[in-house]
Amino acid sequence: MAVTISADPIGLFQAWLAEAHETEPADPTAMALATATADGVPSARMVLLKGVDDQGFTFFTNLNSRKSHELTANPRAALCVHWKSLKRQVRVEGAVEPVEVAEADEYFATRPRLSQIGAWASKQSRPLEGRFELEGRVARYTARFHVGDVPRPEFWSGFRVVPDHIEFWEDQPFRLHDRVVYHRGEDGWTTERLYP
């Protein structure tokens, strides 16, 4: 079955994501995030997609992490979501912007309590002497926040990739895969099919 071209690539992505929630054995929101330093040295890692709407694709992280430093220095990124069970992937490229404080607070409040404490305890991307050091920090923050809500640390927030290109890829027999790319212009989205 070929990719159905829609006027709304965000709606198409949301439909594919809903299907993936029904079929994927692993987390269907897992996506590769590629960033680069100011002088163009790339790096990639897996993160979780926490929101997608007409504004873009949102994820959250420690603002002291390598990815955060790279996004601050070079605010463009690429995403790749792959759903093996559906034989589909979506690639996204665009500018990156920080989420609003209220959005970060709202999402942080929905996280499991141990994940909230983990956000406080982790010095993400910095050297760690050993597991005992991390466990000690978790114990200290567990004691600190033993009663009441865990507030969002100032060093933890989110980013939104505002897409200017979105490619939908679907597996086809004989490696003649179907590829549809959306390009955002001043007048909205245009589409084209690509050779596999």
CORTA-V154934 format. One record per run of one state. SS is the DSSP state (alpha for helix, beta for strand, coil for the rest). FROM is the first residue (numbers start at 1). LEN is the number of residues. If there is no record, write none. Layout:
ss=[SS;SS]
from=[FROM;FROM]
len=[LEN;LEN]
//
This chain:
ss=[coil;alpha;coil;beta;coil;beta;coil;beta;coil;beta;coil;alpha;coil;beta;alpha;coil;beta;coil;alpha;coil;alpha;coil;alpha;coil;beta;coil;alpha;coil;beta;coil;beta;coil]
from=[1;9;24;30;37;42;49;51;54;56;63;66;74;76;84;87;88;99;101;111;113;122;131;145;156;171;173;176;178;186;188;195]
len=[8;15;6;7;5;7;2;3;2;7;3;8;2;8;3;1;11;2;10;2;9;9;14;11;15;2;3;2;8;2;7;2]
//
